[in-house]
Amino acid sequence: MDTHYDAIVVGARVAGASTAMLLARAGARVALIDRSRHGSDTLSTHGLMRAGVLQLARWGVLEEVVAAGTPAIGRTLFHYGGEETVQVSIRPSPGVQALYAPRRHLLDRILVGAAAASGVDVAHDVAVTGVLTDHGRVEGVTATTGDHRRLKLRSRLVIGADGIRSTVASAVGAPVVRRGRSGGAVLYRYYAGLETAGYEWAYGDGAAAGMIPTNDGLTCVFVATDPGRMRELRRDGTEAAFDALLGLGAPDQRHRVDAATAGGRIHGWGGLPGFVREAAGPGWALVGDAGYFRDPITTHGMTDAMRDAELLATAVLAGWGGRVTESAALRDYQLRRDALSASLFDATDRIAAYDWDPSTIRQLLRRVSSAMTDEVELLEGLPTGPDQSPARRILPGQRESRDEREWPWMSTSSFSGGSR
Ligand SMILES: Cc1cc2nc3c(=O)[nH]c(=O)nc-3n(C[C@H](O)[C@H](O)[C@H](O)COP(=O)(O)OP(=O)(O)OC[C@H]3O[C@@H](n4cnc5c(N)ncnc54)[C@H](O)[C@@H]3O)c2cc1C
């Protein structure tokens, strides 16, 4: 039996869940598919920037993040090699009274819940294996369920929100249009009883460190450097490398970390330079890390993903609503994404090289800050107020309700939320 959607979104985390939710709130029939378990964790140091918090507020999901006990962050401290500390207070503005760094198993679950509540059919434990095409246009996906059933699902648009190693991007052959030169290496772990003044970033001798207060009274502490140095330091073990980099990156802050209680293992990541992929083509589009990835040192990937979710959803709806052609709308999405990302991409690439001196890192961080201001201004200019209604139908030809029997794949335990 054929199952037909307006959009199939592959990847149910910040980029995919947000895009699916926005499309469904406008009346589209959307399936959101992820091969991972519902509510699972992923690599992240959790820091959301102002634009990310603003999106959560505009979409009406920030309250749930706050209610889950995510600590409010009122200031950011920049420590420069033991020489100087600059403190920036978070200016309260409509929607953003503070910053937050929610654990991913919490944030991603909340966004998926908001998508399901908006009418999205959500499926976990289902891996997309390829795309269906007709005369060069993508018209659906092939997938395999956790219990090894093979599916074909059809849609007007397939959205790849499936991260760095995107199956959708490879299946459609989305070209990389830009590559960075540097990919840093990161180690992070959680500490209990670590006093911080807010977000704290530290930049030392070819190394950086950060302290990010998150849920459950824990602080995520990361250290980062270039991959060659990381390899060298890890010859003495990961613990030793973590300690050495903390001493190099945050010499004046390490005593606070040493006095706190480390919990769990050290997580590692590294060595992938940023890239930008073509954002869309006939019947497909990419959002989040699938389309645009930069080194995590500027802690901005989730914020970008939520920004681009809205840019993409707006473009898709303009195309479907007949105001512009779909290809013009998707081209506009790519242009806006790239214009907003270019400066941050360059600055992040330079920072991730870890070859800066104190004056250069200050300049680069000023560029990051200015790119973030542009982003916030764009989002503040968008219509405000979350529309949480599942059926604000602006698309032509929508049916008012569906019968679950139409979706044979809904009967597996993998599926939740959904049918309006
Ligand atoms: C070490 C590290 C620290 C970071 N710290 C921060 C930070 O502090 N702040 C910040 O803003 N960003 C941070 N980031 C970046 C951030 O994690 C990413 O930018 C963000 O997760 C991108 O979200 P996404 O939804 O695009 O993709 P992802 O979070 O990668 O989600 C992709 C989803 O797609 C699913 N998927 C993949 N392939 C398939 C398939 N074939 N079929 C079905 N499902 C599939 C995956 O299971 C996954 O759930 C960090 C990244 C790293 C590596």
The ligand as a Gaussian input file, in Angstrom:
#p B3LYP/6-31G(d) Opt

LIG

0 1
 C       31.415000      17.203000      20.382000
 C       30.318000      18.106000      19.890000
 C       29.855000      19.133000      20.703000
 C       28.848000      19.987000      20.267000
 N       28.400000      20.975000      21.088000
 C       27.450000      21.828000      20.650000
 C       26.983000      22.882000      21.503000
 O       27.414000      23.054000      22.636000
 N       26.012000      23.707000      21.008000
 C       25.507000      23.544000      19.729000
 O       24.644000      24.327000      19.333000
 N       25.937000      22.565000      18.925000
 C       26.882000      21.705000      19.351000
 N       27.310000      20.697000      18.533000
 C       26.728000      20.598000      17.199000
 C       25.361000      19.954000      17.263000
 O       25.405000      18.772000      18.012000
 C       24.863000      19.682000      15.850000
 O       25.021000      20.826000      15.054000
 C       23.394000      19.287000      15.868000
 O       23.227000      18.068000      16.562000
 C       22.862000      19.139000      14.464000
 O       21.543000      18.696000      14.562000
 P       20.871000      17.914000      13.361000
 O       19.465000      17.714000      13.782000
 O       21.181000      18.588000      12.092000
 O       21.641000      16.519000      13.268000
 P       21.931000      15.390000      14.328000
 O       21.825000      15.882000      15.726000
 O       23.214000      14.772000      13.902000
 O       20.737000      14.348000      14.110000
 C       20.668000      13.575000      12.964000
 C       19.704000      12.423000      13.205000
 O       19.524000      11.744000      11.971000
 C       19.428000      10.369000      12.239000
 N       19.805000       9.641000      11.035000
 C       21.004000       9.642000      10.405000
 N       20.953000       8.857000       9.320000
 C       19.705000       8.350000       9.267000
 C       19.053000       7.459000       8.374000
 N       19.680000       6.939000       7.329000
 N       17.768000       7.115000       8.615000
 C       17.113000       7.634000       9.690000
 N       17.689000       8.486000      10.567000
 C       18.965000       8.835000      10.351000
 C       20.391000      10.134000      13.383000
 O       20.031000       8.962000      14.086000
 C       20.213000      11.401000      14.214000
 O       19.276000      11.223000      15.246000
 C       28.301000      19.822000      18.964000
 C       28.759000      18.781000      18.135000
 C       29.755000      17.939000      18.597000
 C       30.234000      16.839000      17.681000

